[in-house]
Amino acid sequence: MKLYSLLLSTFLLTGCATSSLNLGADDTLTLTYGKEKLSARGLTLDTKQDRYPELELEQRIIELDDDTLIVYEDVQADLQYEFKYTTTKSVEMIFDAKDTKLLYQRNNLYFFQVELKDGNYLNVITQQSNMQSLTQLYGFSNMQMKKIIDKISDNRQSLKLNKNVVTFERFEGSYLSRWSTKLIAIDGLMTVSDTYRLR
């Protein structure tokens, strides 16, 4: 079953008033919005974990039931640090992008089409509830992205997506984010948190 079919077919009521993007222990991807959620099962093919002084990063390549690959990333900042910029600016820096277009936003869920330096585009769903955490999925086709947005939005969206979009058919080369000491510390993605600074 294709990803958008999986996402559209599963509805469960929750008590959550905000939106979130989570990966369960059984590799279930769950996108929660308001009192509903969409879920899709996957299989983790690869896991990477990196620790920097400012944050911990977990990355996974997940194969969905339709054999497409999606990259999942979860970032948790050290208590002393936080993201310095808005979500849009942070995503642009993380992918070293030419431009980042916000397609749709619902609460703290953001749907972007990112223009990469090589001229290709990447569909990204990002969840940021606070300045110390960020979760994202990327690698969706335009059809998948439109179906998800149409389902969770109050009104059907008229989206203009660039057709030259990146999807993953193989394991190699799927991690497209640019996490590094240069990005985090030198380029200034992270900064000392206000809470820590005021101690």
C-alpha positions in Angstrom: 0.0 0.0 0.0 1.4 3.4 -0.9 2.5 5.9 1.8 -0.3 8.3 1.2 -2.9 5.4 1.3 -1.4 4.3 4.6 -1.4 7.8 6.0 -5.0 8.4 4.9 -6.4 5.1 6.0 -5.5 5.3 9.7 -7.4 7.7 12.0 -7.2 7.6 15.8 -8.6 10.1 18.3 -6.1 11.6 20.7 -6.2 14.2 23.4 -3.3 16.2 22.0 -4.0 19.8 21.2 -0.8 20.4 19.3 0.8 18.7 16.3 3.7 16.3 16.4 5.8 13.9 14.3 7.0 10.7 16.0 8.7 7.4 15.2 7.6 4.6 17.5 9.7 1.6 18.7 7.9 -0.6 16.1 8.9 1.8 13.3 5.4 3.3 13.1 5.6 6.9 11.8 2.8 9.0 13.4 1.8 12.5 12.4 -0.6 13.9 15.0 -2.7 17.0 14.4 -5.4 18.3 16.7 -7.5 15.3 17.8 -6.5 13.0 15.0 -3.4 11.3 13.7 -2.1 9.5 10.6 0.1 6.5 10.8 2.3 4.5 8.5 4.4 1.4 9.2 8.0 1.2 8.0 11.2 -0.7 8.4 14.4 0.9 9.6 17.3 0.0 7.2 20.0 2.1 8.8 20.5 4.2 12.0 23.1 6.8 12.7 23.7 8.6 16.0 26.0 11.6 16.5 26.7 13.6 19.5 28.0 17.1 19.4 28.6 19.4 22.5 25.4 21.2 21.6 23.0 18.4 20.6 22.3 14.7 20.0 21.2 13.6 16.5 19.5 10.4 15.5 19.0 9.6 11.8 17.2 6.7 10.2 16.5 5.5 6.7 13.1 4.0 6.7 11.6 1.8 4.0 7.8 2.1 3.7 5.5 -0.6 2.5 5.5 0.8 -1.1 9.3 0.3 -1.1 10.0 4.1 -1.0 12.6 5.4 1.4 12.2 8.3 3.8 14.8 9.8 6.1 13.8 10.5 9.7 15.9 12.8 11.9 15.4 13.7 15.6 17.5 16.4 17.2 17.6 17.1 20.9 19.7 20.0 22.2 21.8 20.0 25.3 20.1 21.9 28.1 22.6 24.7 27.7 21.7 25.3 24.0 18.8 26.0 21.7 18.1 26.7 18.1 19.0 30.3 17.3 16.7 30.9 14.3 13.1 30.3 13.1 12.2 26.8 11.9 12.3 28.0 8.3 15.8 29.4 8.6 17.0 26.4 10.6 15.8 24.0 7.8 17.5 26.2 5.2 20.8 26.0 7.1 20.5 22.2 7.8 20.2 21.4 4.1 22.5 24.2 2.9 19.7 25.3 0.7 19.3 28.0 -1.9 15.8 28.7 -0.7 13.1 27.2 1.5 9.4 27.5 0.6 6.8 27.0 3.3 4.0 25.0 1.7 1.7 24.7 4.7 1.8 25.0 8.5 -0.4 23.5 11.1 0.4 24.4 14.7 4.1 23.4 15.1 4.2 21.2 11.9 5.8 22.7 8.9 5.7 21.4 5.3 8.5 22.7 3.2 9.9 22.4 -0.4 13.6 23.0 -0.1 15.6 24.1 -3.1 19.0 22.4 -2.9 22.3 23.8 -4.2 22.3 21.4 -7.1 18.9 22.7 -8.4 16.9 19.8 -7.1 14.0 20.1 -4.6 13.4 18.2 -1.4 10.0 17.8 0.3 10.4 18.1 4.1 8.0 17.8 7.0 9.4 19.4 10.2 8.0 19.5 13.7 9.4 22.0 16.2 7.6 22.4 19.5 10.3 24.4 21.2 13.8 25.8 20.6 15.5 22.7 21.9 14.1 20.0 19.7 13.5 19.4 16.0 12.1 16.3 14.2 11.8 16.0 10.4 11.0 13.6 7.6 12.2 14.1 4.1 12.2 12.3 0.7 8.4 12.5 -0.1 7.2 12.6 -3.6 5.0 15.6 -4.6 2.0 13.3 -4.7 2.7 12.0 -1.2 3.2 15.6 0.1 0.0 16.9 -1.5 -2.1 14.0 -0.1 -0.8 14.5 3.4 -1.4 18.3 3.4 -4.8 18.0 1.8 -5.9 15.5 4.5 -4.7 17.5 7.6 -5.6 21.0 6.3 -9.0 22.5 6.9 -9.4 23.5 3.2 -7.9 21.8 0.1 -4.7 23.5 -0.7 -3.7 24.8 -4.1 0.0 23.8 -4.1 2.6 24.7 -6.7 5.4 22.2 -6.3 8.6 22.0 -8.4 8.6 18.8 -10.4 12.4 18.3 -10.0 12.0 16.7 -6.6 14.3 14.3 -4.9 13.0 10.8 -3.9 15.2 7.9 -2.7 15.3 4.6 -4.5 18.4 3.2 -2.9 20.1 3.3 0.4 23.2 5.2 -0.6 23.2 8.9 -0.6 19.9 9.3 1.2 21.1 11.4 4.1 21.0 14.9 2.6 21.2 17.1 5.7 24.5 18.8 6.5 25.0 18.2 10.2 28.6 19.2 11.3 30.5 21.2 13.8 30.7 24.0 11.3 26.9 24.1 10.8 26.2 23.9 14.5 28.9 26.1 16.1 30.7 28.1 13.4 27.7 29.0 11.2 25.6 29.5 14.4 22.7 27.1 14.1 22.7 26.7 17.9 23.2 29.3 20.6 23.4 29.3 24.4 19.8 29.0 25.8 18.2 32.0 27.5 17.5 29.9 30.6 21.2 28.9 31.0 22.4 32.4 30.1 20.4 33.9 33.0 21.6 31.6 35.7 
